Amino acid sequence: MNIKFEKLHGAGNDYIAIDGRGIDIDWGKLSYQMSKPHFGVFSDGIVVLKESEKANAMIKIFNPDGSEAEMSGNGVRLFSKFVLDNNLTDFDGEVFTVETGGGVREVFPVFDNGEMISAKIAMGKPKFLRDEIPVSQDIFEDNTDVNELVLDLEKKITVSCVNIGNPHAVSIMDEDVDNFELRKIGPLVENNPAFPNRINFEIVNIISKNEIKARIFERGAGETLSSGTGTSACAIIGIKKKLLDNNVRVNVPGGHLNISWVPGEESYLEGPTERVFTGNWKIKE
């Protein structure tokens, strides 16, 4: 069995997009196989189109390790490009709605000569309470905002937590993020007992009230060049701490994304979408 796919990226965060309607296979296993470097297509995961009764389309998101993700900001934007450029569903020309594991998201695409080149996405209202992240009751006693959580790893790291469709632990630091041992420390945060569902981990340098630099370690994927929910989490925590204004440019190794958030309201993510190539994949037993 052969499956058609497209590889796309947004600021270096790359996904393989597949029309999975009417196809019943182990998508987690396929993501594990296709996402491998050297032996696969190499990506940060796969996004699969399914029918939705709540939105224009449903997205299923799978990480490179085969686990399923609730939400990916860049994944939804790239998925939208895949669906809209190929006319795979109805669209009114203004707002494209996508059902995710973290709720229905609104996407505002920008087109050039009939091709979607960028998009702004409503990321929903951030959640900060212990049980909304979630964080273990054994680690954080009260069901309040997880503003300061000290993780005693190889060295102590203080994180602030937010759920923006999926859970994130953000550490704003003075140390240059480029020098931080993220690939070593990242798995220790992701799999820390404080986080029963595991967690995404971001490290941040504040450049100005409107600009930050970040690196991202994604749950189930490792370090990635960019992440929609990850960059959103970085900006949201900075805004919540009154270190940043409401509109923030987030610089990541793959480029930059723009985040806007007014406390108490929805947050928004905006950035480019680009098709890399198309192909066919033979399902391996």
Buried (B, 14 or more C-beta within 10 A) or exposed (E): EEBEBBBBBBBBBBBBBBBBEEBEEEBBEBBBBBBEEEEBBBBBBBBBBBEBEEBBBBBBBBBBBBBBBBBBBBBBBBBBBBBBBBEBBEBEEEEBBBBBBBBBBBBBBEBEEEBBEBBBBBBBBBBBBBEBBBBEEEBBEEEEBBEEBEBEEEEEBBBBBBBBBBBBBBBBEEEEBEEBEBEEBBBBBBEBEBBBEBBBBBBBBBEEBEBBBBBBBBBBBBBBBBBBBBBBBBBBBBBBBEBBBBBBBBBBBBBBBBBBBEEEEBBBBBBBBBBEEEEEBEEEE
